[in-house]
Amino acid sequence: MTSNAILLGCMTALFLTLGYLGVPVAFALIAGVLVGTAFTPISLQSMMAQLFNGMDSEALMAIPFFLLVGELMTSANVVIRIAELSQALVGHVRGGLAQVTTVFSMFFSGMSGSSSADVAVLSRTMAKPMAREGYRPEFTAALIAAASTIAALVPPSIMAVVYGAIGNVSIAGLFLGGIAPGLFIGFGLMIYCYFFGPRGFQRPRATFRQLAAAGRSASLPMMIPVILLGGILTGWFTPTEAGVIAIAYILLVVIPFLNPGHLKNVPHDFMQAGLIYSLPLITIAAATAFGWMLAYLRGPIVVAGWIGAFAGDNAALTMFALVIVFVIVGDFIEPVPAIIIFMPVVNALTDQASINPVHMGVVLIVTLAFGLITPPYGLALLMASKFLDVRFSSALRASLPIYLIFFAAIAFTIFLPEIVLWLPRHAFPESVGCFKSPSGAGYICP
């Protein structure tokens, strides 16, 4: 056991050191795997097989389709209509464009499923107008980064797809369970901008006719979340098939009606989405192999034992301990490999404390979404800083007050499972372990 602990320490230290030196996460993980392979009976061929096993999951096929949905919507410049609808809804509220940015993100998150895509779209669409109205660039970067995390929570969240595929948890349940904390963060950001953000330029309240016109203009793209969520909830198609249907709808309806000239660029959008997908795919493969090696060295059992000794079978304490672990881990590792590496620990503790798997998944996804704006690796904050040409340290200082919203969201998700699970329990009861009553009337939910 001692030799296993030393080897685990060496693998982790190598991974973290290479990460700090700027080595891509996937290659840093593979380096740790190679060290483990060199000092164990595991053959290199077996570890290569684990790399490919990590990518060989049908559920993960949903990711490239959701990425393509976001790429098509952004490249065809259809999202501007959603921005105009957001402005008609909240442009008159104190905070002006800051409010518009948050609402725009809440709408677009239901189409992309990717926080990175949200950062890119919000930066491209809202940064210049906010600069013209006098918003400090560091505030804008912090707001865009924080708002983009909503995409990790609401359907079609790529993080939920990975968590469900790796942890054998209902993806539909995670989609529905993430809506409540996603809205909590969105409205929390709006309240923060209202009371503590720059006043901005407040426009006159949109008339009903202007609001109706903006709604009609955005009606075609706004049908995409309805198609995605409606099809999954009714059982007409799986999350992967939902992505395919959404792409067909964009190619056959949205682009031909709103921007037919863009059809010639569609092959480039497909290629770009494939390139974007290759980044998480290789990371998923490397994290799977790293996690397999940790499991072989009994690392998850040790960590689960530590947390179990602290929390026992208390569900709230167990989730609180895991939140602390994932906040620390999320500072150094991207959410997808963090999920894959620690899933054995999560599954063991979920069973030990009798926690609903969907509830546990939503808590940890909210925590990992928070990691997207924390130092030193907060990906969303780094991207927003780069797009707006702002020092990361300045954007980080501007985002510190926003952390309180995420702390409140995590506490809300842990201590109010009835609200988090209300929607999946009523719309898709099987996803949270409910089963049909023997009498044939309704469901029985544990």
PLY file of the C-alpha trace (Angstrom):
ply
format ascii 1.0
element vertex 446
property float x
property float y
property float z
element edge 445
property int vertex1
property int vertex2
end_header
0.00 0.00 0.00
2.91 2.31 0.80
4.44 1.78 -2.63
1.04 2.46 -4.20
0.77 5.73 -2.28
4.25 6.79 -3.41
3.44 5.95 -7.03
0.14 7.85 -6.82
1.99 10.83 -5.42
4.55 10.71 -8.22
1.85 10.50 -10.91
-0.09 13.41 -9.43
3.01 15.54 -8.88
4.18 14.98 -12.47
0.77 15.86 -13.85
0.49 19.07 -11.80
4.08 20.11 -12.56
3.65 19.65 -16.30
0.32 21.49 -16.14
1.94 24.49 -14.45
4.66 24.47 -17.10
2.00 24.89 -19.78
1.86 21.32 -21.10
-1.66 20.56 -22.41
-3.78 18.70 -19.86
-4.14 15.59 -22.03
-0.39 15.13 -22.44
0.27 15.88 -18.77
-2.22 13.15 -17.83
-0.66 10.68 -20.27
2.77 11.39 -18.78
1.41 10.41 -15.36
-0.08 7.25 -16.87
3.26 6.29 -18.42
4.96 6.64 -15.03
2.34 4.35 -13.50
2.76 1.84 -16.30
6.54 1.77 -15.88
6.33 0.72 -12.21
3.40 -1.72 -12.34
2.78 -5.03 -14.13
0.31 -3.26 -16.46
1.48 -3.42 -20.07
1.68 -0.39 -22.32
-0.69 -2.12 -24.74
-3.33 -2.37 -22.01
-3.06 1.32 -21.24
-3.38 2.20 -24.92
-6.58 0.15 -24.95
-7.83 2.20 -21.99
-7.18 5.38 -23.96
-9.47 4.18 -26.74
-12.04 2.77 -24.31
-12.41 6.27 -22.90
-13.56 7.58 -26.27
-15.66 4.52 -27.17
-18.94 5.64 -25.62
-22.16 6.15 -27.53
-23.38 8.79 -25.05
-20.32 10.94 -25.78
-21.43 11.20 -29.40
-23.84 13.91 -28.26
-20.91 16.28 -27.66
-19.86 16.95 -31.29
-23.47 17.52 -32.32
-24.05 20.09 -29.58
-20.76 21.77 -30.48
-21.88 21.91 -34.10
-25.19 23.50 -33.05
-23.29 26.30 -31.32
-20.84 26.68 -34.22
-23.62 26.93 -36.83
-25.57 29.46 -34.78
-22.49 31.60 -34.16
-20.98 31.40 -37.62
-24.28 32.18 -39.34
-24.64 35.24 -37.05
-28.12 34.12 -36.05
-27.40 34.77 -32.37
-27.69 38.54 -32.89
-31.47 38.07 -32.96
-31.32 36.50 -29.49
-29.23 39.44 -28.27
-31.87 41.84 -29.63
-34.63 39.90 -27.84
-32.61 40.05 -24.60
-32.23 43.80 -25.01
-35.95 44.24 -25.56
-36.64 42.28 -22.38
-34.17 43.82 -19.93
-32.33 46.66 -21.69
-34.27 49.21 -19.64
-33.25 47.71 -16.28
-30.47 49.30 -14.22
-27.22 47.81 -15.47
-28.37 47.98 -19.09
-26.07 45.85 -21.23
-24.83 43.88 -18.21
-28.39 42.61 -17.76
-28.66 41.95 -21.49
-25.43 39.92 -21.41
-26.73 37.69 -18.62
-30.11 37.07 -20.25
-28.44 36.49 -23.63
-26.22 33.86 -22.01
-29.22 32.16 -20.40
-30.86 31.87 -23.81
-27.77 30.79 -25.73
-26.75 28.25 -23.05
-29.82 26.26 -24.02
-28.36 25.83 -27.50
-24.62 25.34 -27.15
-24.06 23.27 -24.01
-20.50 24.62 -23.93
-19.18 27.36 -21.67
-16.29 27.95 -24.08
-18.75 28.59 -26.93
-20.72 30.96 -24.70
-17.59 32.95 -23.84
-16.68 33.27 -27.51
-20.18 34.35 -28.57
-20.72 36.79 -25.69
-17.27 38.35 -26.16
-17.82 38.75 -29.89
-21.35 40.12 -29.51
-21.43 42.16 -26.29
-17.86 43.30 -25.48
-17.68 46.23 -27.92
-21.14 47.65 -27.13
-20.37 47.46 -23.41
-17.01 49.20 -23.94
-18.72 51.99 -25.89
-21.07 52.56 -22.94
-18.20 52.85 -20.47
-18.16 49.43 -18.81
-14.71 48.57 -17.49
-13.23 45.70 -19.54
-12.31 43.69 -16.44
-15.94 43.85 -15.22
-17.14 42.79 -18.66
-14.69 39.86 -18.75
-15.74 38.70 -15.27
-19.45 38.94 -16.12
-19.09 37.12 -19.43
-17.06 34.34 -17.81
-19.54 33.92 -14.95
-22.58 34.00 -17.23
-21.04 31.41 -19.56
-20.97 28.84 -16.73
-24.76 28.55 -17.06
-24.10 26.47 -20.20
-22.49 23.80 -17.99
-25.76 23.43 -16.06
-28.77 23.74 -18.34
-29.56 21.40 -21.23
-27.77 20.45 -23.44
-24.85 20.68 -20.99
-21.81 18.80 -22.32
-20.59 18.42 -18.73
-23.86 16.61 -17.86
-23.46 14.34 -20.89
-19.95 13.33 -19.77
-21.02 12.87 -16.14
-24.00 10.75 -17.14
-22.01 8.64 -19.61
-19.11 7.96 -17.21
-21.14 7.60 -14.02
-24.08 5.68 -15.53
-26.47 8.43 -14.39
-29.54 9.54 -16.33
-28.46 12.35 -18.67
-32.07 13.53 -18.98
-32.27 13.73 -15.18
-29.05 15.76 -15.02
-30.36 18.07 -17.74
-33.56 18.78 -15.81
-31.88 18.93 -12.41
-29.41 21.55 -13.68
-32.14 23.99 -14.69
-32.86 25.23 -11.13
-29.22 26.07 -10.19
-28.68 27.46 -13.71
-31.56 29.89 -13.24
-30.33 30.63 -9.70
-26.95 31.75 -11.05
-28.52 33.68 -13.93
-30.90 35.64 -11.71
-28.16 36.03 -9.10
-25.95 37.73 -11.70
-28.82 40.00 -12.71
-29.39 41.02 -9.08
-25.66 41.62 -8.62
-25.51 43.81 -11.75
-28.57 45.74 -10.58
-27.30 46.61 -7.12
-23.50 46.47 -7.39
-22.57 46.73 -11.05
-22.07 49.86 -13.17
-25.24 51.78 -13.82
-24.73 51.68 -17.57
-26.97 53.34 -20.10
-30.63 52.59 -19.42
-32.76 52.49 -22.51
-36.46 53.24 -22.59
-38.64 50.25 -21.80
-39.50 48.40 -25.00
-43.09 48.75 -26.09
-45.21 45.66 -26.49
-44.94 46.02 -30.27
-41.12 46.21 -30.10
-41.00 43.21 -27.77
-43.29 41.23 -30.06
-41.15 42.13 -33.08
-37.97 41.00 -31.29
-39.73 37.79 -30.27
-40.80 37.06 -33.84
-37.30 37.78 -35.12
-35.78 35.32 -32.62
-38.55 32.72 -32.79
-36.78 30.31 -35.15
-33.51 30.01 -33.17
-35.41 30.01 -29.86
-37.13 26.79 -30.97
-33.81 24.92 -30.64
-33.94 24.51 -26.82
-37.58 23.44 -27.17
-36.60 20.76 -29.69
-33.68 19.54 -27.59
-35.46 19.37 -24.24
-38.91 18.50 -25.54
-37.68 15.57 -27.60
-35.64 14.14 -24.74
-38.44 14.50 -22.18
-41.07 12.94 -24.40
-38.77 10.01 -25.13
-38.84 10.63 -28.85
-35.06 10.64 -29.02
-31.92 10.34 -26.92
-29.61 13.31 -26.17
-27.40 12.27 -29.10
-30.37 12.09 -31.46
-31.59 15.43 -30.10
-28.33 17.02 -31.27
-28.79 15.54 -34.75
-32.39 16.79 -34.95
-31.32 20.27 -33.84
-28.62 20.38 -36.55
-31.14 19.28 -39.18
-33.51 22.02 -38.01
-30.77 24.66 -38.24
-29.65 23.51 -41.71
-33.15 23.11 -43.15
-35.03 25.94 -41.44
-33.00 28.49 -39.47
-30.15 29.27 -41.86
-32.20 29.10 -45.13
-34.77 31.54 -43.70
-32.52 33.89 -41.74
-29.15 33.81 -43.54
-29.29 31.74 -46.74
-25.96 33.11 -47.94
-24.23 31.21 -45.15
-25.06 27.80 -46.62
-21.82 27.84 -48.63
-19.87 28.06 -45.36
-21.55 25.08 -43.70
-18.74 22.60 -44.63
-16.29 24.88 -42.82
-18.58 24.89 -39.75
-18.57 21.07 -39.75
-14.78 21.03 -39.96
-14.44 23.63 -37.20
-16.77 21.71 -34.87
-14.71 18.56 -35.50
-11.52 20.39 -34.59
-13.10 21.78 -31.42
-14.34 18.29 -30.47
-10.85 16.83 -30.82
-9.68 18.86 -27.82
-12.02 17.38 -25.19
-11.90 13.97 -26.88
-8.17 13.45 -26.36
-8.54 14.80 -22.82
-11.36 12.32 -22.14
-9.16 9.48 -23.40
-6.19 10.52 -21.26
-8.35 11.09 -18.16
-9.94 7.66 -18.57
-6.53 5.98 -18.63
-5.33 8.09 -15.68
-8.48 7.27 -13.71
-8.11 3.56 -14.52
-4.54 3.61 -13.21
-5.67 5.41 -10.03
-8.33 2.75 -9.53
-5.75 -0.01 -10.05
-3.57 1.59 -7.36
-6.65 1.78 -5.06
-6.52 5.58 -4.92
-10.33 6.07 -5.03
-10.78 3.62 -2.13
-8.34 5.61 -0.02
-9.98 8.97 -0.82
-13.47 7.54 -0.29
-12.30 6.14 3.05
-11.03 9.56 4.18
-14.27 11.29 3.23
-16.33 8.44 4.67
-14.48 8.71 7.99
-15.29 12.43 8.08
-18.90 12.37 6.85
-20.11 8.87 7.67
-23.47 8.28 6.01
-24.56 11.94 6.34
-25.58 13.03 2.83
-25.04 16.78 3.34
-21.59 16.32 4.92
-20.58 13.90 2.16
-21.56 16.34 -0.56
-19.90 19.20 1.32
-16.64 17.22 1.51
-16.82 16.39 -2.20
-17.50 20.04 -3.00
-14.30 21.00 -1.20
-12.37 18.32 -3.12
-13.82 19.40 -6.46
-13.26 23.10 -5.79
-9.58 22.33 -5.20
-9.39 19.94 -8.15
-11.28 22.35 -10.40
-8.59 24.96 -9.79
-6.07 22.74 -11.59
-7.97 20.33 -13.84
-10.63 20.88 -16.49
-14.13 19.66 -15.52
-14.26 16.73 -17.97
-11.08 14.95 -16.82
-11.95 15.76 -13.19
-15.28 13.96 -13.59
-13.67 10.93 -15.21
-10.80 10.62 -12.73
-12.92 10.99 -9.58
-16.06 9.15 -10.69
-15.16 5.94 -8.79
-14.88 7.99 -5.58
-18.16 9.76 -6.31
-20.03 6.52 -7.02
-18.74 4.88 -3.84
-19.75 7.82 -1.65
-23.10 8.22 -3.40
-23.99 4.64 -2.48
-22.52 4.90 1.03
-24.56 8.00 1.96
-27.69 6.93 0.00
-27.66 10.08 -2.11
-29.75 10.29 -5.26
-27.22 10.01 -8.15
-28.85 12.86 -10.08
-28.71 15.12 -7.01
-25.03 14.30 -6.48
-24.32 14.91 -10.17
-25.97 18.33 -10.16
-24.08 19.39 -7.01
-20.72 18.43 -8.52
-21.49 19.95 -11.92
-22.35 23.28 -10.24
-19.06 23.03 -8.32
-17.04 22.31 -11.47
-18.81 25.16 -13.27
-17.57 27.44 -10.47
-14.06 26.14 -11.18
-14.28 27.71 -14.64
-13.81 31.17 -13.07
-11.35 30.37 -10.26
-7.56 30.71 -10.39
-5.13 29.56 -11.57
-6.72 27.66 -14.45
-10.29 29.04 -14.67
-10.82 28.37 -18.37
-13.82 30.65 -18.91
-12.14 33.57 -17.15
-8.90 33.00 -19.07
-10.76 32.96 -22.38
-12.79 36.09 -21.56
-9.61 37.90 -20.49
-7.91 36.96 -23.73
-10.84 37.99 -25.92
-11.12 41.37 -24.17
-7.34 41.89 -23.91
-7.50 42.24 -20.12
-4.96 41.05 -17.57
-6.18 37.84 -15.94
-5.43 39.24 -12.49
-7.67 42.27 -13.15
-10.54 40.09 -14.36
-10.03 37.83 -11.36
-10.36 40.74 -8.91
-13.54 41.86 -10.67
-14.99 38.35 -10.40
-14.36 37.89 -6.64
-17.74 39.37 -5.53
-19.46 37.04 -8.02
-18.06 34.05 -6.14
-20.70 34.67 -3.46
-23.40 33.84 -6.02
-21.77 30.50 -6.75
-21.32 29.70 -3.04
-25.03 30.38 -2.58
-25.88 28.25 -5.63
-23.84 25.31 -4.31
-25.50 25.59 -0.88
-28.92 25.84 -2.56
-28.21 22.70 -4.58
-26.98 20.71 -1.56
-29.61 21.66 0.99
-32.72 21.95 -1.21
-32.81 18.68 -3.18
-36.61 18.89 -3.34
-36.33 21.94 -5.61
-33.42 20.55 -7.65
-35.17 17.22 -8.25
-38.69 18.59 -8.61
-38.56 18.95 -12.38
-36.93 15.57 -13.18
-39.21 13.85 -10.66
-42.34 15.20 -12.34
-41.27 15.29 -15.98
-39.07 12.20 -16.19
-39.55 10.22 -12.94
-37.48 7.20 -13.98
-34.41 9.42 -14.20
-34.32 9.89 -10.41
-35.13 6.32 -9.45
-38.91 6.52 -9.33
-40.81 3.41 -10.42
-44.38 2.76 -11.45
-46.80 1.97 -8.66
-47.92 -1.68 -8.56
-51.48 -0.39 -8.59
-50.76 1.19 -11.98
-51.53 4.74 -10.84
-48.56 7.11 -10.83
-45.02 6.57 -9.59
-43.39 5.77 -6.28
-40.28 7.87 -5.62
-37.80 6.82 -2.92
0 1
1 2
2 3
3 4
4 5
5 6
6 7
7 8
8 9
9 10
10 11
11 12
12 13
13 14
14 15
15 16
16 17
17 18
18 19
19 20
20 21
21 22
22 23
23 24
24 25
25 26
26 27
27 28
28 29
29 30
30 31
31 32
32 33
33 34
34 35
35 36
36 37
37 38
38 39
39 40
40 41
41 42
42 43
43 44
44 45
45 46
46 47
47 48
48 49
49 50
50 51
51 52
52 53
53 54
54 55
55 56
56 57
57 58
58 59
59 60
60 61
61 62
62 63
63 64
64 65
65 66
66 67
67 68
68 69
69 70
70 71
71 72
72 73
73 74
74 75
75 76
76 77
77 78
78 79
79 80
80 81
81 82
82 83
83 84
84 85
85 86
86 87
87 88
88 89
89 90
90 91
91 92
92 93
93 94
94 95
95 96
96 97
97 98
98 99
99 100
100 101
101 102
102 103
103 104
104 105
105 106
106 107
107 108
108 109
109 110
110 111
111 112
112 113
113 114
114 115
115 116
116 117
117 118
118 119
119 120
120 121
121 122
122 123
123 124
124 125
125 126
126 127
127 128
128 129
129 130
130 131
131 132
132 133
133 134
134 135
135 136
136 137
137 138
138 139
139 140
140 141
141 142
142 143
143 144
144 145
145 146
146 147
147 148
148 149
149 150
150 151
151 152
152 153
153 154
154 155
155 156
156 157
157 158
158 159
159 160
160 161
161 162
162 163
163 164
164 165
165 166
166 167
167 168
168 169
169 170
170 171
171 172
172 173
173 174
174 175
175 176
176 177
177 178
178 179
179 180
180 181
181 182
182 183
183 184
184 185
185 186
186 187
187 188
188 189
189 190
190 191
191 192
192 193
193 194
194 195
195 196
196 197
197 198
198 199
199 200
200 201
201 202
202 203
203 204
204 205
205 206
206 207
207 208
208 209
209 210
210 211
211 212
212 213
213 214
214 215
215 216
216 217
217 218
218 219
219 220
220 221
221 222
222 223
223 224
224 225
225 226
226 227
227 228
228 229
229 230
230 231
231 232
232 233
233 234
234 235
235 236
236 237
237 238
238 239
239 240
240 241
241 242
242 243
243 244
244 245
245 246
246 247
247 248
248 249
249 250
250 251
251 252
252 253
253 254
254 255
255 256
256 257
257 258
258 259
259 260
260 261
261 262
262 263
263 264
264 265
265 266
266 267
267 268
268 269
269 270
270 271
271 272
272 273
273 274
274 275
275 276
276 277
277 278
278 279
279 280
280 281
281 282
282 283
283 284
284 285
285 286
286 287
287 288
288 289
289 290
290 291
291 292
292 293
293 294
294 295
295 296
296 297
297 298
298 299
299 300
300 301
301 302
302 303
303 304
304 305
305 306
306 307
307 308
308 309
309 310
310 311
311 312
312 313
313 314
314 315
315 316
316 317
317 318
318 319
319 320
320 321
321 322
322 323
323 324
324 325
325 326
326 327
327 328
328 329
329 330
330 331
331 332
332 333
333 334
334 335
335 336
336 337
337 338
338 339
339 340
340 341
341 342
342 343
343 344
344 345
345 346
346 347
347 348
348 349
349 350
350 351
351 352
352 353
353 354
354 355
355 356
356 357
357 358
358 359
359 360
360 361
361 362
362 363
363 364
364 365
365 366
366 367
367 368
368 369
369 370
370 371
371 372
372 373
373 374
374 375
375 376
376 377
377 378
378 379
379 380
380 381
381 382
382 383
383 384
384 385
385 386
386 387
387 388
388 389
389 390
390 391
391 392
392 393
393 394
394 395
395 396
396 397
397 398
398 399
399 400
400 401
401 402
402 403
403 404
404 405
405 406
406 407
407 408
408 409
409 410
410 411
411 412
412 413
413 414
414 415
415 416
416 417
417 418
418 419
419 420
420 421
421 422
422 423
423 424
424 425
425 426
426 427
427 428
428 429
429 430
430 431
431 432
432 433
433 434
434 435
435 436
436 437
437 438
438 439
439 440
440 441
441 442
442 443
443 444
444 445
